[in-house]
Amino acid sequence: MSQKEEKEREVIIAAFMEHTLEKDHFPKSIYKFCKDNKMEEKTFYKFFGSFQGVRQMIWETFYDNVMSLLRKDENFDSAQPKEKLLSFYFTFFEVLLLNRSYVLFALSGEEKMMTKVSQLSSFRKLFKGFAAELIEEGNVDKPSYLQHPPKIFSEAAWVQLGFLLKFWMEDSSADFEKTDQAIEKSVQTAFDVFDNTPLSALVDFGKFLWKEKFATL
């Protein structure tokens, strides 16, 4: 994709997000959306077949921004899988914070759950690919009988990210410090399970979730 095309796509995404937040609803007509933003419909269809495609691309863009930031750290590629996952989560929520109003609207609206989840489909594929790579790295020094199947554990990582995303959306602590704690504890638990020493970490993480659950009542 040329730089001009990337710019055109970015303009569409920015206009979509701005419309959503200002009107308090997603655009409903591609014709009207293009007319309001002084663009030809063929420009929109050059990149997207529907508004759902825009919504999916927004989450792909979040992922791409996270990975771009991580790759700028010269120590990232040589870091251990646990540190890479921590870095991903912390950076991911920094990126989301810049777009928190949109994220809250996109995931907390009155749409059916399947409609809300479908916007995450391409992001889910990208994240699971990243998680699978981390699992494969962790398997390198393990004997075959202790290695973990990337497909299963990458799905577990996706469930973990879903928990953290919901936690962040509901977090009212200053500077989202409770989300930072949840990230650290959940990643510690995941890698303790991965290293076959789960009991103490699971108990600790369970206590944390129990405390946070009832602190909000």
N, C-alpha and C positions, 0 to 999 in steps of 0.2 A: 504494500500500500504506500502510495506517495505521501509526502508531507502535506500536500494540498488536500488529499483525501482524508488523512488523519484529522486535519483541522476541520473539515466539513463534518466528520463524524462527531468530533468533540463539541461542535456548535449545537448539533442536534441533541446530544446527551445533556448539555448544559441547559438548553431551552426546555427540555422535558422535565428536568429536575426543578427548574425555576417555576414552570407552570404548575407542577404538582404542589409545591409548597405555597405559592401565592393563591392558587384557586382552592386549595384544600381537597383536591381530587386529581386523579390521573387524567391526562388528555383523553377525550372520548372519540374524536374525529381526526383522522390523519389530514383530511382536507383542511379543516379549520385550523389545526395545529400549524400546518405549513403556511397557511394564509396569514395567521397572526404573527408568524416569525419570518415572513417575507422570504420564503424559500419555495422552490418548485417541488411538487410531490415526487417527481422522478429522482430528486436529490435524496429525499428520505428513503425511497425504495432501493436506492443504490446500495444502502447499508443495512436496512432493516425491512423485514417483511410485515412487521406488526409492532405495536407498542410493547408487546411482551418481549420482543427481541431487544428493544432499548433497555428494558428493565434488567434483562439478563446481562447485557453488555455493561451496565453500570457496576454490577458485582464483579464481572471479569476485570473491569478497570481498577476496582479496589484491589483485587489480587495482584494485578500487574504492577500497581504502584507500590505495594508492599514488597514484592520481589525486587523491584528496581532499587528501592531503598536498602534492602538487605545486601544486594550485590555490591553496593558501594562500600560496604565494610570489608576491607581486605582480609579480615580474619574469619569471615563467615564460612567460606568454603572449607576451611580446615577445622571448624568447630565440631564438637561432638553432637550427635543427633538431638540430645536433650536440650543443649544450648541453642541449637537451630530452631527447635520448636518453640522454645521460650521467646526467642527473638522474633519469630513470626507472629506469635500472639500479641506481644507488646506492640509491635509495629502495626499490626492489623487494627488494633483498637485505637491507635493514634490516627490512622487514616480514617477510620469510621467516625472519630470524634469531629473531624473536619466536616463531616456530612451527617451528623447525628440527627438533625431534624428530619432529613429525608429517610434515613434508615428506620427511625421510629415510625414514621408514617407508612413506609412500605411494608413493614412487618407487623404493625399493630392495627391496621385498618379493619374494616368490616367485611372484607372479601373472604371467600371461602378459604380454608386452610390450604387446600391443594393449589389454589391460584397464587397464594403468597409464597408457598414453597417452590413452585415451578420457576420463579425468577432466580432461584439459587442453583438451578440444575447445572449450568455450565461452570459456575464457581465451585460447586461440589466436586465436579470431575477434576478441575485443576488442583484443588486442595488435596484430594485423595491421592492424586499423582505425586504431589510433593511429600505427603505423609508416607506413601509407599517407598519412596526413595530413602527416607530417614530410617524406615524399618529395615530395608535391605542393607543400609550402612551398619545398623546395629547387629545384623545377623552375621556380618563378615567374620568376626572373631569368636563366634559361638559354634560349638559342635552341632552337628545336624539335628540331633534330638532336642536341642534347646532353641532352635531357630523358630521364628514366628512367621506365619503366612502373611505377606504384605496385604493381600486383599482383605483379610478379616480385620487386621489391626488398623488399616487405613480407614475402614468403616467405623471402627471404634473411635478413631481420632476425629472423624466427622461428627459423631455423636457428642464428643467432648467439646468441639467447637460450638455446636448448637447450644449446649448447656451454657458455655461461657458467653455467647451472644445474648441469650435470654437474661443471664445474670447482669450483664453490662447494661442492657436496656432498662432494667429495674433498679439499677444501682443509684442511690441518691447520696452516696458518701462524697466527701470533698475530694476532688481530683480523681474520682473513681478508684480510691485506694483499696476498696473491698474487692473490686474486680481484679486488681493486681494481685491481691492475696489469693483469690480463687484461681488465677492463672498459675501461680507458683505451686499451689497445693495440688491442683489437678494434674499438672505436668509431672510433678514429683511422684504422684500416685501412679500415673501411667507408666513411667519408666521403672518404678519399683516392681510393678507387675511384669513389665518387660524383662526385668533382670531376675524375676522369680523370688522377690522378697516383698510380698505385698501386704502382709498383715498389719504391721504397725502404721504404715502409710495410709491404708484404707481406713483404719480406725480414726486417725488424725483428720483425714479429709471428711469422714462422716461427721465427726464432731463439729467441724467448721460449717458444713452445710446445715446441720441441725441448729446451730447457734444463729446463723444468718436467716434461716427460715422463720424462727420465732422472734427474732429481733424486729421483723417487719410487721408483726401482728399488732 
